[in-house]
Amino acid sequence: MDLAETFKDRRSQVMLGLSVFFMFLFPIYFAMVPGLVGLDDSSSASGPSGLWTVSFTEETLTQSETTDALSDGDTHEDTFVITEEMIGDNKNLASVTMTIQCQDQGAVGPGQNNGVDASSDVSGVSGELADQTDGGNCGNGNAASMTWVLIDGYDGADYEADGTESDIRSRWMDSDDGRGDWIVELTADVQNDLTGFFVASDDQTYDITWTATIFEVSMQPVVDIEDPTTA
């Protein structure tokens, strides 16, 4: 065998050896890549895992109405409709609040005030929500107020969390609750005025305000960068 053939055989052996080496190396490399970038088989279906800064972009939907002047015992029903289109994609409903305010329009004597009694009907709203009642006198802020919390613990404040992206996002999902017709019925409590020998009744109006708090979740990975001046 001459020198050329010997060189050729050695070159073939080297190429074969390299081929076998890379044949084993590539599967090992691709198996390690998810771990190198912070992913593994369990997180691939639920998003990357790590430490996150979680923040919220908040907005509100409001509806306000002033009733006609009501006499004592008169009732008024008000409806606030929330649809999926009103909330929007990738957003969730945190809470719904209803308030009733009124300025006493009578000239009643000391210790007497017009007021209101209110009760809700949330049977037409998705989710396990309970009806509420409230009432009070006019002229002291809210005469009646009701709040339904759709997502426990939501306060709109940024925070840091460790885990998978999907698990953290699922913490802030409303599960499509709160859609439908929110109804409140109020009953006017109007005191009679004594004017000399006459009894007069001053009708009362009421301001009803609904507020729905909606938010969108944003997540950014927390990256620790070492300060070279302190290393």
N, CA, C and O of each residue as an XYZ file, in Angstrom:
924
protein
N       0.856     -1.198      0.000
C       0.000      0.000      0.000
C       0.890      1.245      0.000
O       1.767      1.388      0.851
N       0.657      2.141     -0.958
C       1.506      3.319     -1.037
C       1.033      4.384     -0.050
O       0.029      4.229      0.644
N       1.799      5.465     -0.021
C       1.515      6.531      0.950
C       0.167      7.191      0.711
O      -0.531      7.534      1.666
N      -0.211      7.374     -0.557
C      -1.490      8.024     -0.885
C      -2.657      7.204     -0.375
O      -3.609      7.750      0.184
N      -2.589      5.892     -0.564
C      -3.688      5.024     -0.117
C      -3.758      5.014      1.409
O      -4.847      5.008      1.983
N      -2.590      5.012      2.071
C      -2.581      5.036      3.532
C      -3.232      6.314      4.055
O      -4.029      6.266      4.992
N      -2.897      7.453      3.456
C      -3.485      8.733      3.853
C      -5.001      8.735      3.630
O      -5.772      9.243      4.443
N      -5.396      8.144      2.490
C      -6.819      8.098      2.162
C      -7.571      7.268      3.176
O      -8.660      7.651      3.606
N      -6.997      6.114      3.574
C      -7.658      5.254      4.551
C      -7.766      5.951      5.902
O      -8.801      5.868      6.562
N      -6.718      6.628      6.311
C      -6.766      7.334      7.590
C      -7.797      8.467      7.557
O      -8.523      8.698      8.524
N      -7.839      9.152      6.439
C      -8.830     10.235      6.302
C     -10.247      9.689      6.371
O     -11.123     10.298      6.984
N     -10.468      8.559      5.751
C     -11.799      7.938      5.795
C     -12.145      7.541      7.217
O     -13.282      7.707      7.659
N     -11.140      7.005      7.944
C     -11.391      6.595      9.317
C     -11.725      7.796     10.199
O     -12.610      7.734     11.052
N     -10.990      8.898      9.974
C     -11.271     10.115     10.753
C     -12.679     10.622     10.459
O     -13.415     10.959     11.386
N     -13.062     10.680      9.202
C     -14.401     11.147      8.826
C     -15.475     10.261      9.424
O     -16.499     10.746      9.905
N     -15.235      8.947      9.390
C     -16.202      8.022      9.977
C     -16.315      8.255     11.484
O     -17.405      8.244     12.056
N     -15.164      8.464     12.101
C     -15.187      8.712     13.549
C     -15.937      9.985     13.907
O     -16.709     10.016     14.864
N     -15.698     11.049     13.119
C     -16.407     12.310     13.369
C     -17.908     12.159     13.152
O     -18.709     12.723     13.898
N     -18.284     11.397     12.130
C     -19.710     11.181     11.856
C     -20.379     10.485     13.022
O     -21.468     10.871     13.448
N     -19.720      9.454     13.538
C     -20.276      8.724     14.681
C     -20.356      9.623     15.904
O     -21.331      9.576     16.654
N     -19.309     10.459     16.109
C     -19.281     11.361     17.260
C     -20.458     12.337     17.236
O     -21.163     12.506     18.231
N     -20.659     12.982     16.064
C     -21.750     13.948     15.967
C     -23.115     13.279     15.990
O     -24.102     13.885     16.408
N     -23.170     12.031     15.542
C     -24.444     11.301     15.581
C     -24.914     11.140     17.030
O     -26.114     11.188     17.303
N     -23.976     10.951     17.949
C     -24.322     10.832     19.365
C     -24.434     12.199     20.046
O     -25.196     12.362     21.000
N     -23.668     13.185     19.548
C     -23.642     14.490     20.192
C     -24.926     15.275     19.986
O     -25.435     15.876     20.933
N     -25.468     15.285     18.760
C     -26.626     16.116     18.462
C     -27.840     15.775     19.319
O     -28.459     16.693     19.858
N     -28.218     14.496     19.477
C     -29.373     14.200     20.350
C     -29.161     14.686     21.773
O     -30.092     15.182     22.407
N     -27.926     14.545     22.286
C     -27.648     14.993     23.646
C     -27.776     16.508     23.739
O     -28.311     17.031     24.717
N     -27.284     17.216     22.718
C     -27.333     18.683     22.717
C     -28.767     19.193     22.737
O     -29.128     20.055     23.539
N     -29.593     18.630     21.819
C     -30.967     19.119     21.738
C     -31.782     18.722     22.957
O     -32.766     19.387     23.282
N     -31.398     17.666     23.627
C     -32.073     17.297     24.866
C     -31.732     18.272     25.987
O     -32.533     18.499     26.894
N     -30.511     18.854     25.910
C     -30.074     19.774     26.952
C     -30.537     21.196     26.727
O     -30.604     21.963     27.687
N     -30.862     21.585     25.500
C     -31.194     22.973     25.180
C     -32.339     23.510     26.026
O     -32.202     24.611     26.559
N     -33.479     22.799     26.190
C     -34.556     23.378     27.011
C     -34.093     23.736     28.407
O     -34.483     24.771     28.947
N     -33.256     22.879     29.003
C     -32.763     23.191     30.332
C     -31.840     24.386     30.347
O     -31.816     25.142     31.318
N     -31.067     24.569     29.265
C     -30.138     25.692     29.217
C     -30.846     27.019     29.120
O     -30.326     28.023     29.608
N     -32.019     27.063     28.506
C     -32.753     28.330     28.338
C     -33.886     28.466     29.339
O     -34.714     29.368     29.215
N     -33.936     27.583     30.331
C     -34.943     27.714     31.378
C     -36.229     27.002     31.075
O     -37.237     27.271     31.728
N     -36.243     26.098     30.106
C     -37.432     25.349     29.762
C     -37.197     23.879     30.022
O     -36.059     23.411     29.984
N     -38.258     23.152     30.283
C     -38.183     21.705     30.368
C     -39.450     21.129     29.772
O     -40.320     21.874     29.322
N     -39.564     19.797     29.763
C     -40.722     19.183     29.120
C     -42.020     19.605     29.784
O     -43.033     19.792     29.110
N     -41.996     19.758     31.111
C     -43.228     20.094     31.816
C     -43.658     21.531     31.556
O     -44.851     21.831     31.598
N     -42.693     22.438     31.284
C     -43.060     23.836     31.075
C     -43.341     24.157     29.623
O     -43.897     25.217     29.335
N     -42.981     23.285     28.699
C     -43.180     23.595     27.286
C     -44.645     23.756     26.956
O     -45.004     24.514     26.055
N     -45.510     23.036     27.693
C     -46.938     23.138     27.419
C     -47.582     24.271     28.192
O     -48.701     24.671     27.872
N     -46.898     24.804     29.209
C     -47.495     25.840     30.042
C     -46.705     27.139     30.009
O     -46.995     28.055     30.778
N     -45.713     27.236     29.132
C     -44.929     28.447     29.019
C     -43.671     28.371     29.844
O     -43.515     27.465     30.663
N     -42.760     29.320     29.638
C     -41.487     29.304     30.361
C     -41.686     29.482     31.858
O     -42.670     30.071     32.306
N     -40.731     28.961     32.622
C     -40.787     29.033     34.078
C     -39.634     29.876     34.592
O     -38.542     29.871     34.024
N     -39.891     30.608     35.684
C     -38.846     31.425     36.277
C     -39.431     32.469     37.200
O     -40.562     32.331     37.667
N     -38.662     33.518     37.467
C     -39.108     34.627     38.308
C     -39.616     35.752     37.415
O     -38.941     36.161     36.470
N     -40.823     36.252     37.724
C     -41.496     37.223     36.856
C     -41.898     38.472     37.647
O     -42.194     38.411     38.841
N     -41.898     39.596     36.942
C     -42.579     40.790     37.434
C     -43.967     40.812     36.794
O     -44.098     40.862     35.570
N     -44.997     40.775     37.635
C     -46.383     40.739     37.168
C     -47.000     42.112     37.392
O     -46.985     42.629     38.508
N     -47.544     42.701     36.330
C     -48.157     44.022     36.429
C     -49.524     44.003     35.756
O     -49.856     43.076     35.018
N     -50.311     45.045     36.025
C     -51.693     45.097     35.558
C     -51.990     46.451     34.915
O     -51.594     47.498     35.426
N     -52.690     46.407     33.794
C     -53.219     47.613     33.163
C     -54.719     47.637     33.409
O     -55.440     46.741     32.971
N     -55.181     48.654     34.104
C     -56.560     48.675     34.602
C     -57.401     49.732     33.892
O     -56.911     50.796     33.513
N     -58.668     49.408     33.726
C     -59.638     50.361     33.199
C     -60.982     50.096     33.848
O     -61.185     49.047     34.460
N     -61.893     51.036     33.718
C     -63.209     50.871     34.331
C     -64.323     51.130     33.320
O     -64.188     51.946     32.409
N     -65.410     50.418     33.507
C     -66.652     50.672     32.786
C     -67.634     51.275     33.787
O     -67.823     50.727     34.873
N     -68.258     52.390     33.436
C     -69.186     53.040     34.360
C     -70.519     53.319     33.682
O     -70.603     53.515     32.469
N     -71.547     53.329     34.504
C     -72.883     53.708     34.044
C     -73.548     54.477     35.177
O     -73.565     54.019     36.319
N     -74.096     55.651     34.858
C     -74.743     56.481     35.874
C     -76.134     56.875     35.414
O     -76.383     57.095     34.228
N     -77.036     56.957     36.388
C     -78.416     57.354     36.088
C     -78.991     58.068     37.302
O     -78.710     57.706     38.445
N     -79.803     59.090     37.034
C     -80.558     59.762     38.090
C     -82.027     59.422     37.918
O     -82.587     59.588     36.834
N     -82.641     58.953     38.973
C     -84.042     58.543     38.897
C     -84.957     59.765     38.795
O     -84.552     60.898     39.055
N     -86.172     59.499     38.417
C     -87.214     60.519     38.557
C     -87.446     60.764     40.051
O     -87.003     59.982     40.892
N     -88.140     61.852     40.366
C     -88.477     62.136     41.759
C     -89.450     61.068     42.255
O     -90.492     60.826     41.646
N     -89.090     60.436     43.370
C     -89.880     59.339     43.913
C     -90.503     59.737     45.238
O     -89.887     60.431     46.048
N     -91.734     59.288     45.448
C     -92.416     59.503     46.719
C     -92.116     58.337     47.649
O     -91.543     57.330     47.234
N     -92.500     58.481     48.885
C     -92.220     57.454     49.878
C     -92.832     56.120     49.446
O     -94.023     56.038     49.146
N     -91.986     55.066     49.419
C     -92.461     53.742     49.048
C     -92.383     53.436     47.562
O     -92.564     52.288     47.156
N     -92.114     54.453     46.744
C     -91.958     54.190     45.311
C     -90.691     53.360     45.066
O     -89.723     53.447     45.822
N     -90.714     52.555     43.995
C     -89.558     51.719     43.655
C     -89.020     52.093     42.278
O     -89.721     52.660     41.440
N     -87.755     51.755     42.079
C     -87.100     51.986     40.790
C     -86.106     50.858     40.555
O     -85.355     50.484     41.456
N     -86.104     50.312     39.327
C     -85.189     49.228     38.970
C     -84.174     49.727     37.957
O     -84.532     50.388     36.982
N     -82.901     49.409     38.191
C     -81.831     49.837     37.300
C     -81.016     48.617     36.894
O     -80.741     47.751     37.725
N     -80.621     48.540     35.599
C     -79.899     47.385     35.071
C     -78.577     47.813     34.450
O     -78.511     48.789     33.703
N     -77.535     47.072     34.769
C     -76.199     47.285     34.212
C     -75.806     46.000     33.490
O     -75.693     44.944     34.112
N     -75.596     46.093     32.165
C     -75.295     44.924     31.343
C     -73.801     44.869     31.055
O     -73.212     45.854     30.608
N     -73.187     43.708     31.313
C     -71.775     43.484     30.998
C     -71.681     42.328     30.020
O     -72.175     41.236     30.301
N     -71.051     42.555     28.872
C     -70.878     41.518     27.858
C     -69.387     41.226     27.674
O     -68.533     41.999     28.108
N     -69.091     40.099     27.023
C     -67.705     39.731     26.743
C     -67.048     40.763     25.836
O     -65.859     41.052     25.977
N     -67.818     41.316     24.907
C     -67.274     42.323     23.996
C     -66.873     43.586     24.745
O     -65.902     44.243     24.368
N     -67.603     43.936     25.801
C     -67.271     45.121     26.587
C     -65.971     44.923     27.357
O     -65.216     45.876     27.551
N     -65.705     43.702     27.796
C     -64.487     43.423     28.551
C     -63.286     43.366     27.616
O     -62.248     43.958     27.912
N     -63.409     42.664     26.493
C     -62.337     42.622     25.509
C     -61.448     41.402     25.647
O     -61.465     40.714     26.667
N     -60.668     41.145     24.604
C     -59.778     39.988     24.568
C     -58.644     40.137     25.586
O     -58.133     41.232     25.818
N     -58.269     39.007     26.183
C     -57.135     38.928     27.117
C     -57.309     39.805     28.340
O     -56.329     40.140     29.005
N     -58.543     40.184     28.646
C     -58.816     40.998     29.835
C     -59.766     40.243     30.763
O     -60.470     39.323     30.346
N     -59.768     40.650     32.016
C     -60.577     39.973     33.019
C     -61.325     40.992     33.871
O     -60.916     42.145     34.009
N     -62.434     40.523     34.434
C     -63.286     41.370     35.268
C     -62.942     41.132     36.731
O     -63.101     40.021     37.237
N     -62.469     42.176     37.411
C     -62.033     42.035     38.806
C     -63.183     42.212     39.790
O     -63.305     41.447     40.746
N     -64.032     43.226     39.561
C     -65.100     43.505     40.519
C     -66.161     44.394     39.882
O     -65.935     45.041     38.860
N     -67.330     44.401     40.526
C     -68.433     45.279     40.116
C     -68.971     45.949     41.385
O     -69.225     45.286     42.390
N     -69.140     47.283     41.320
C     -69.643     48.044     42.462
C     -70.841     48.873     42.046
O     -70.853     49.464     40.966
N     -71.854     48.916     42.909
C     -73.020     49.758     42.701
C     -73.170     50.695     43.892
O     -73.120     50.255     45.041
N     -73.353     51.981     43.622
C     -73.574     52.948     44.699
C     -74.828     53.766     44.412
O     -75.184     54.008     43.259
N     -75.487     54.183     45.491
C     -76.639     55.085     45.394
C     -76.360     56.288     46.288
O     -76.097     56.142     47.482
N     -76.421     57.482     45.692
C     -76.240     58.715     46.438
C     -77.483     59.585     46.299
O     -78.194     59.516     45.296
N     -77.736     60.406     47.318
C     -78.880     61.321     47.270
C     -78.643     62.462     48.244
O     -78.081     62.258     49.320
N     -79.063     63.647     47.875
C     -79.049     64.808     48.744
C     -80.481     65.058     49.208
O     -81.391     65.222     48.396
N     -80.664     65.085     50.521
C     -82.013     65.190     51.081
C     -82.723     66.418     50.516
O     -82.266     67.549     50.686
N     -83.843     66.177     49.844
C     -84.563     67.266     49.195
C     -85.779     67.709     49.988
O     -86.585     68.509     49.512
N     -85.906     67.195     51.182
C     -87.022     67.612     52.034
C     -86.579     68.634     53.061
O     -85.383     68.865     53.240
N     -87.531     69.241     53.730
C     -87.249     70.197     54.805
C     -87.702     69.597     56.120
O     -88.411     70.226     56.906
N     -87.274     68.364     56.338
C     -87.740     67.626     57.517
C     -87.073     68.171     58.764
O     -86.094     68.913     58.687
N     -87.606     67.800     59.899
C     -87.104     68.298     61.161
C     -85.810     67.620     61.563
O     -85.325     66.727     60.868
N     -85.246     68.047     62.698
C     -83.987     67.483     63.184
C     -84.085     65.973     63.378
O     -85.070     65.460     63.909
N     -83.034     65.270     62.931
C     -83.005     63.823     63.101
C     -83.787     63.062     62.066
O     -83.826     61.832     62.106
N     -84.411     63.758     61.140
C     -85.188     63.104     60.086
C     -84.499     63.321     58.745
O     -84.109     64.440     58.411
N     -84.354     62.249     57.985
C     -83.734     62.338     56.659
C     -84.456     61.414     55.697
O     -84.949     60.349     56.069
N     -84.504     61.855     54.445
C     -84.912     60.918     53.404
C     -83.828     59.858     53.259
O     -82.673     60.091     53.614
N     -84.193     58.718     52.747
C     -83.220     57.642     52.593
C     -83.615     56.688     51.489
O     -84.444     57.011     50.638
N     -83.017     55.513     51.508
C     -83.272     54.528     50.469
C     -82.970     53.130     50.996
O     -82.104     52.952     51.853
N     -83.673     52.170     50.490
C     -83.377     50.753     50.705
C     -83.162     50.131     49.332
O     -83.904     50.416     48.392
N     -82.147     49.282     49.220
C     -81.813     48.705     47.917
C     -81.539     47.218     48.048
O     -81.033     46.753     49.070
N     -81.879     46.480     47.002
C     -81.605     45.037     46.939
C     -81.223     44.686     45.511
O     -81.719     45.290     44.560
N     -80.338     43.707     45.367
C     -79.848     43.332     44.037
C     -80.534     42.076     43.539
O     -81.154     41.333     44.300
N     -80.403     41.857     42.228
C     -80.821     40.615     41.578
C     -79.730     40.256     40.578
O     -79.650     40.847     39.501
N     -78.887     39.284     40.934
C     -77.789     38.870     40.058
C     -78.038     37.475     39.487
O     -77.098     36.780     39.100
N     -79.290     37.074     39.437
C     -79.620     35.754     38.894
C     -79.313     35.661     37.403
O     -79.147     34.564     36.870
N     -79.236     36.807     36.728
C     -78.930     36.817     35.300
C     -77.467     37.029     34.989
O     -77.111     37.359     33.858
N     -76.601     36.840     35.998
C     -75.162     37.044     35.832
C     -74.452     35.707     35.954
O     -74.786     34.913     36.833
N     -73.473     35.438     35.086
C     -72.731     34.178     35.133
C     -71.836     34.127     36.369
O     -71.293     35.144     36.802
N     -71.691     32.915     36.933
C     -70.867     32.739     38.123
C     -71.711     32.558     39.368
O     -72.920     32.789     39.355
N     -71.055     32.139     40.451
C     -71.719     31.919     41.724
C     -71.674     33.203     42.539
O     -70.770     33.394     43.352
N     -72.657     34.093     42.323
C     -72.697     35.383     42.999
C     -73.922     35.467     43.894
O     -74.984     34.942     43.562
N     -73.765     36.132     45.032
C     -74.858     36.256     45.993
C     -75.487     37.639     45.908
O     -74.800     38.632     45.670
N     -76.805     37.692     46.105
C     -77.498     38.971     46.148
C     -77.146     39.706     47.441
O     -76.782     39.099     48.448
N     -77.266     41.038     47.377
C     -76.944     41.877     48.526
C     -78.064     42.877     48.764
O     -78.863     43.165     47.873
N     -78.107     43.401     49.986
C     -79.028     44.483     50.341
C     -78.257     45.540     51.113
O     -77.280     45.236     51.797
N     -78.703     46.785     50.997
C     -78.089     47.868     51.755
C     -79.039     49.061     51.731
O     -79.963     49.114     50.919
N     -78.809     49.999     52.609
C     -79.645     51.190     52.661
C     -79.112     52.178     53.664
O     -78.252     51.856     54.483
N     -79.638     53.400     53.591
C     -79.201     54.430     54.519
C     -79.844     55.759     54.203
O     -80.725     55.859     53.349
N     -79.382     56.791     54.916
C     -79.948     58.122     54.768
C     -79.245     58.913     53.671
O     -78.104     58.626     53.311
N     -79.936     59.898     53.157
C     -79.367     60.779     52.138
C     -78.481     61.831     52.798
O     -78.654     62.171     53.968
N     -77.528     62.336     52.014
C     -76.717     63.453     52.465
C     -75.468     63.073     53.202
O     -74.747     63.960     53.658
N     -75.168     61.792     53.344
C     -73.961     61.369     54.063
C     -73.114     60.447     53.200
O     -72.781     59.337     53.616
N     -72.764     60.899     52.000
C     -72.002     60.050     51.085
C     -72.920     59.044     50.406
O     -74.002     59.392     49.933
N     -72.474     57.794     50.365
C     -73.287     56.760     49.754
C     -74.419     56.354     50.694
O     -74.186     55.979     51.843
N     -75.644     56.435     50.186
C     -76.781     55.951     50.968
C     -76.863     54.436     50.909
O     -77.391     53.804     51.824
N     -76.340     53.846     49.830
C     -76.295     52.385     49.703
C     -75.124     52.028     48.804
O     -74.803     52.765     47.872
N     -74.486     50.895     49.083
C     -73.333     50.466     48.290
C     -73.238     48.949     48.322
O     -73.462     48.318     49.354
N     -72.898     48.372     47.160
C     -72.714     46.923     47.044
C     -71.512     46.651     46.143
O     -71.335     47.322     45.126
N     -70.689     45.676     46.507
C     -69.526     45.307     45.706
C     -69.438     43.794     45.598
O     -69.564     43.072     46.587
N     -69.220     43.329     44.368
C     -69.004     41.903     44.119
C     -67.577     41.729     43.615
O     -67.182     42.355     42.631
N     -66.808     40.886     44.281
C     -65.420     40.618     43.897
C     -65.390     39.348     43.054
O     -65.777     38.275     43.516
N     -64.925     39.481     41.810
C     -64.851     38.340     40.901
C     -63.539     37.580     41.047
O     -63.502     36.367     40.844
N     -62.456     38.284     41.398
C     -61.137     37.667     41.542
C     -60.568     38.048     42.902
O     -60.188     39.199     43.118
N     -60.511     37.098     43.807
C     -60.019     37.358     45.155
C     -58.549     37.788     45.119
O     -57.739     37.230     44.379
N     -58.233     38.774     45.921
C     -56.849     39.207     46.074
C     -56.384     40.234     45.069
O     -55.263     40.729     45.183
N     -57.206     40.574     44.084
C     -56.762     41.565     43.093
C     -56.782     42.964     43.710
O     -57.790     43.393     44.272
N     -55.634     43.679     43.594
C     -55.576     45.068     44.040
C     -54.887     45.978     43.028
O     -54.741     47.175     43.276
N     -54.459     45.423     41.882
C     -53.842     46.230     40.841
C     -52.385     46.542     41.060
O     -51.775     47.225     40.237
N     -51.792     46.054     42.172
C     -50.393     46.369     42.482
C     -49.453     45.361     41.820
O     -49.754     44.169     41.760
N     -48.305     45.850     41.320
C     -47.276     44.971     40.740
C     -46.677     44.084     41.826
O     -46.641     44.455     42.999
N     -46.210     42.910     41.418
C     -45.547     42.018     42.363
C     -44.658     41.059     41.596
O     -44.726     41.002     40.368
N     -43.819     40.297     42.304
C     -42.966     39.289     41.698
C     -43.460     37.899     42.093
O     -43.892     37.668     43.222
N     -43.382     36.973     41.120
C     -43.843     35.609     41.365
C     -42.915     34.630     40.669
O     -42.357     34.928     39.612
N     -42.755     33.463     41.270
C     -41.902     32.413     40.731
C     -42.788     31.271     40.267
O     -43.608     30.771     41.037
N     -42.632     30.850     39.011
C     -43.433     29.751     38.479
C     -43.545     29.829     36.976
O     -42.830     30.595     36.331
N     -44.443     29.036     36.414
C     -44.653     29.064     34.974
C     -45.581     30.217     34.605
O     -46.412     30.650     35.404
N     -45.420     30.699     33.384
C     -46.215     31.833     32.930
C     -47.703     31.520     32.970
O     -48.495     32.337     33.439
N     -48.090     30.348     32.484
C     -49.514     30.025     32.412
C     -50.121     29.858     33.798
O     -51.271     30.239     34.016
N     -49.363     29.292     34.741
C     -49.889     29.117     36.098
C     -50.134     30.462     36.763
O     -51.132     30.647     37.460
N     -49.217     31.400     36.544
C     -49.385     32.726     37.147
C     -50.553     33.464     36.500
O     -51.339     34.107     37.195
N     -50.671     33.377     35.189
C     -51.786     34.035     34.503
C     -53.130     33.451     34.928
O     -54.114     34.176     35.068
N     -53.162     32.137     35.132
C     -54.423     31.500     35.524
C     -54.912     31.989     36.882
O     -56.104     31.926     37.182
N     -53.975     32.482     37.707
C     -54.345     33.042     39.013
C     -55.258     34.247     38.852
O     -56.038     34.550     39.755
N     -55.178     34.942     37.719
C     -55.904     36.194     37.512
C     -56.977     36.068     36.436
O     -57.327     37.063     35.801
N     -57.500     34.876     36.221
C     -58.569     34.671     35.245
C     -59.927     34.699     35.934
O     -60.093     34.154     37.025
N     -60.898     35.341     35.284
C     -62.236     35.455     35.883
C     -63.155     34.299     35.506
O     -64.295     34.242     35.966
N     -62.673     33.377     34.673
C     -63.464     32.194     34.269
C     -64.785     32.588     33.623
O     -65.768     31.853     33.708
N     -64.806     33.760     32.971
C     -65.998     34.278     32.284
C     -67.148     34.574     33.236
O     -68.299     34.642     32.805
N     -66.859     34.751     34.520
C     -67.901     35.144     35.467
C     -68.202     36.631     35.326
O     -67.376     37.398     34.833
N     -69.391     37.027     35.763
C     -69.765     38.437     35.795
C     -70.419     38.962     34.543
O     -70.764     40.142     34.478
N     -70.602     38.109     33.534
C     -71.274     38.557     32.316
C     -72.784     38.392     32.489
O     -73.263     37.385     33.010
N     -73.516     39.410     32.035
C     -74.967     39.319     32.114
C     -75.593     40.601     32.626
O     -74.995     41.673     32.535
N     -76.812     40.487     33.169
C     -77.599     41.638     33.613
C     -77.520     41.789     35.133
O     -78.024     40.952     35.883
N     -76.879     42.870     35.566
C     -76.821     43.224     36.980
C     -77.998     44.157     37.273
O     -78.154     45.186     36.616
N     -78.823     43.798     38.258
C     -80.044     44.568     38.535
C     -80.066     44.992     40.002
O     -79.737     44.211     40.895
N     -80.456     46.227     40.230
C     -80.709     46.690     41.593
C     -82.080     47.346     41.624
O     -82.452     48.075     40.705
N     -82.823     47.083     42.683
C     -84.120     47.736     42.891
C     -84.045     48.554     44.171
O     -83.686     48.039     45.229
N     -84.387     49.833     44.065
C     -84.387     50.692     45.247
C     -85.808     51.080     45.616
O     -86.698     51.171     44.770
N     -85.986     51.304     46.903
C     -87.264     51.766     47.433
C     -87.029     53.085     48.154
O     -86.191     53.171     49.052
N     -87.772     54.108     47.759
C     -87.581     55.438     48.331
C     -88.133     55.493     49.753
O     -89.209     54.971     50.044
N     -87.370     56.137     50.625
C     -87.788     56.404     52.002
C     -87.845     57.912     52.159
O     -86.826     58.566     52.383
N     -89.050     58.457     52.039
C     -89.235     59.914     52.040
C     -90.013     60.311     53.288
O     -91.128     59.844     53.521
N     -89.396     61.186     54.090
C     -90.028     61.642     55.326
C     -91.012     62.767     55.045
O     -90.797     63.597     54.161
N     -92.092     62.776     55.811
C     -93.072     63.846     55.686
C     -92.578     65.089     56.414
O     -91.918     64.990     57.448
N     -92.899     66.254     55.873
C     -92.545     67.537     56.484
C     -93.755     68.087     57.233
O     -94.889     68.020     56.759
N     -93.487     68.618     58.385
C     -94.546     69.277     59.150
C     -94.418     70.783     58.949
O     -93.417     71.379     59.347
N     -95.424     71.400     58.334
C     -95.419     72.843     58.086
C     -96.681     73.419     58.714
O     -97.758     73.404     58.119
N     -96.521     73.912     59.896
C     -97.692     74.414     60.614
C     -98.644     73.271     60.915
O     -98.276     72.296     61.572
N     -99.857     73.399     60.434
C    -100.855     72.349     60.639
C    -100.916     71.386     59.462
O    -101.775     70.504     59.428
N     -99.990     71.550     58.470
C    -100.055     70.747     57.265
C     -98.893     69.746     57.233
O     -97.805     70.013     57.743
N     -99.156     68.595     56.622
C     -98.132     67.582     56.404
C     -97.835     67.536     54.908
O     -98.731     67.287     54.101
N     -96.581     67.773     54.538
C     -96.198     67.782     53.131
C     -95.120     66.725     52.899
O     -94.392     66.366     53.824
N     -95.020     66.236     51.687
C     -94.014     65.227     51.339
C     -93.208     65.735     50.150
O     -93.764     66.049     49.097
N     -91.887     65.811     50.333
C     -91.004     66.250     49.264
C     -90.415     65.026     48.576
O     -89.731     64.230     49.219
N     -90.665     64.866     47.296
C     -90.152     63.711     46.555
C     -88.631     63.771     46.483
O     -88.026     64.831     46.642
N     -88.029     62.609     46.238
C     -86.578     62.472     46.296
C     -86.054     61.797     45.033
O     -86.643     60.835     44.540
N     -84.926     62.317     44.510
C     -84.242     61.658     43.386
C     -83.001     60.941     43.915
O     -82.481     61.273     44.980
N     -82.535     59.944     43.143
C     -81.394     59.125     43.558
C     -80.432     58.946     42.376
O     -80.858     58.707     41.246
N     -79.127     59.066     42.660
C     -78.077     58.862     41.655
C     -77.507     57.455     41.812
O     -76.944     57.110     42.851
N     -77.663     56.647     40.758
C     -77.197     55.256     40.780
C     -75.986     55.141     39.859
O     -76.050     55.521     38.690
N     -74.881     54.615     40.391
C     -73.646     54.466     39.609
C     -73.137     53.044     39.696
O     -72.987     52.486     40.783
N     -72.870     52.460     38.527
C     -72.242     51.144     38.437
C     -70.802     51.323     37.966
O     -70.526     52.137     37.084
N     -69.894     50.565     38.554
C     -68.486     50.605     38.141
C     -67.946     49.186     38.041
O     -67.963     48.435     39.016
N     -67.465     48.824     36.853
C     -66.833     47.520     36.640
C     -65.339     47.745     36.435
O     -64.940     48.537     35.581
N     -64.510     47.047     37.221
C     -63.060     47.161     37.110
C     -62.526     46.022     36.253
O     -62.736     44.849     36.562
N     -61.824     46.383     35.157
C     -61.296     45.423     34.186
C     -59.787     45.587     34.124
O     -59.279     46.701     34.256
N     -59.063     44.489     33.925
C     -57.601     44.597     33.865
C     -57.019     43.592     32.881
O     -57.651     42.597     32.526
N     -55.793     43.883     32.453
C     -55.004     42.983     31.618
C     -53.682     42.718     32.312
O     -53.079     43.634     32.873
N     -53.219     41.457     32.280
C     -51.985     41.067     32.958
C     -50.804     41.169     32.000
O     -50.894     40.754     30.845
N     -49.689     41.727     32.491
C     -48.425     41.751     31.753
C     -47.355     41.085     32.612
O     -47.323     41.263     33.830
N     -46.469     40.306     31.957
C     -45.423     39.597     32.695
C     -44.076     39.801     32.009
O     -43.965     39.684     30.788
N     -43.057     40.108     32.803
C     -41.696     40.271     32.308
C     -40.753     39.443     33.177
O     -40.843     39.492     34.404
N     -39.843     38.679     32.551
C     -38.902     37.893     33.355
C     -37.937     38.802     34.119
O     -37.495     39.835     33.615
N     -37.628     38.393     35.332
C     -36.661     39.130     36.147
C     -35.277     38.605     35.835
O     -35.013     37.415     36.005
N     -34.375     39.488     35.376
C     -33.018     39.105     35.003
C     -32.051     39.760     35.973
O     -32.016     40.986     36.083
N     -31.265     38.956     36.677
C     -30.254     39.492     37.584
C     -28.955     39.743     36.822
O     -28.377     38.810     36.264
N     -28.498     40.973     36.794
C     -27.260     41.344     36.106
C     -26.215     41.705     37.160
O     -26.418     42.628     37.948
N     -25.102     40.979     37.172
C     -24.076     41.213     38.170
C     -23.334     42.515     37.879
O     -22.967     42.797     36.738
N     -23.123     43.293     38.920
C     -22.381     44.554     38.800
C     -20.879     44.234     38.814
O     -20.371     43.757     39.829
N     -20.152     44.487     37.703
C     -18.726     44.133     37.653
C     -17.883     44.894     38.673
O     -16.795     44.445     39.033
N     -18.373     46.039     39.139
C     -17.594     46.818     40.103
C     -17.631     46.208     41.500
O     -16.817     46.547     42.359
N     -18.607     45.284     41.721
C     -18.705     44.649     43.038
C     -18.264     43.196     42.993
O     -18.250     42.521     44.023
N     -17.904     42.707     41.815
C     -17.512     41.296     41.697
C     -16.138     41.055     42.324
O     -15.646     39.926     42.318
